[in-house]
Amino acid sequence: MPELVKCDICGKVSNKSYLSSHKRLAHGKRVTPVHCASEAEAIEVIASLHARLSDEGKRKVLERLLAKSPFAP
């Protein structure tokens, strides 16, 4: 029986053997990561990217950040 796994990028559920192909085909063309010289510069880049998201995208980002935060309740 095929093992179902979730894509860590988009959350789509697919067969484990297809996951690497899915990531390459669906998420392969990524912008080169921005390298920031300082933490303040990194915060500005993150805020700029966040501003471009839809309200739903902003909500998802906030949920992910809170899940990883040591300050979350």
C-alpha positions in Angstrom: 0.0 0.0 0.0 1.4 3.4 -0.9 2.6 5.6 1.9 0.9 9.0 1.9 2.9 12.0 3.0 2.3 15.8 3.1 4.4 18.3 1.1 6.2 20.5 3.7 5.9 23.5 1.2 2.2 23.5 0.2 0.6 20.8 2.3 -0.6 18.7 -0.6 -0.9 15.0 0.3 0.6 12.6 -2.2 2.3 9.2 -2.5 5.8 9.2 -0.9 7.4 8.0 -4.1 6.0 11.0 -6.0 6.9 13.7 -3.4 10.3 14.5 -4.7 8.9 14.9 -8.3 6.0 17.0 -6.9 8.4 19.4 -5.1 10.7 19.7 -8.2 7.7 20.3 -10.6 5.5 22.4 -8.4 8.0 24.3 -6.3 11.2 24.1 -8.3 11.6 27.6 -9.5 12.4 29.5 -6.4 13.9 33.0 -6.1 17.5 32.9 -4.8 17.4 33.4 -1.1 18.3 36.9 0.1 21.4 37.2 2.1 21.2 39.9 4.7 24.2 41.5 6.4 22.4 42.2 9.7 19.4 41.1 11.6 17.7 44.4 11.1 18.1 44.0 7.3 16.6 40.5 7.5 13.6 41.8 9.4 13.0 44.4 6.7 13.2 41.8 4.0 10.8 39.5 5.9 8.4 42.4 6.4 8.5 43.3 2.7 7.7 39.8 1.7 4.9 39.5 4.2 3.3 42.7 2.9 3.0 41.0 -0.6 0.9 38.1 0.8 -2.9 37.7 0.7 -4.7 37.8 4.1 -4.9 34.0 4.0 -1.1 33.8 3.3 -0.4 36.2 6.2 -2.5 34.0 8.5 -0.7 30.9 7.5 2.7 32.5 8.0 1.7 33.7 11.5 0.5 30.2 12.4 3.8 28.7 11.3 5.8 31.3 13.2 3.8 30.9 16.3 4.2 27.1 16.1 8.0 27.5 16.1 8.2 30.3 18.6 9.6 29.6 22.1 7.3 32.5 23.2 4.0 30.8 22.0 1.6 29.9 24.8 
